[in-house]
């Protein structure tokens, strides 16, 4: 799922900024969002396992 966010960020960054730099920044933002969502899921799973 992380690659989907990165790909969507890449496309949106390319469309908005119309440059390679914008596309790369969009991909990094998308990857950061995906990593955040995954980390929250792991934290919830860890809390459940601790109970």
C-alpha positions in Angstrom: 0.0 0.0 0.0 2.9 2.3 0.6 3.9 2.3 -3.1 0.4 3.3 -4.0 0.6 6.5 -1.9 4.1 7.2 -3.3 2.8 6.7 -6.9 -0.2 9.0 -6.3 2.1 11.6 -4.7 4.4 11.3 -7.7 1.6 11.9 -10.1 0.1 14.7 -8.2 3.4 16.4 -7.7 4.2 16.2 -11.4 0.8 17.6 -12.3 1.0 20.5 -9.8 4.6 21.5 -10.2 5.2 20.2 -13.7 8.8 19.4 -12.9 10.9 16.4 -11.8 11.5 18.1 -8.5 7.8 18.5 -7.8 7.2 14.9 -8.7 9.9 13.7 -6.3 8.6 15.9 -3.5 5.1 14.6 -4.1 6.4 11.0 -4.0 8.2 11.7 -0.7 5.1 13.3 0.8 3.0 10.3 -0.3 5.6 7.9 1.2 5.6 9.8 4.4 1.8 9.6 4.7 1.9 5.9 4.0 4.6 5.4 6.6 2.6 7.4 9.2 -0.5 5.3 8.6 1.5 2.1 8.8 3.1 3.2 12.1 -0.3 4.1 13.6 -1.6 0.6 12.7 1.4 -1.0 14.3 1.0 1.1 17.4 -2.6 0.0 17.7 -1.7 -3.6 17.2 1.1 -3.4 19.8 -1.3 -1.8 22.3 -3.8 -4.7 21.8 -1.1 -7.3 22.1 0.1 -5.7 25.4 -3.3 -6.0 26.9 
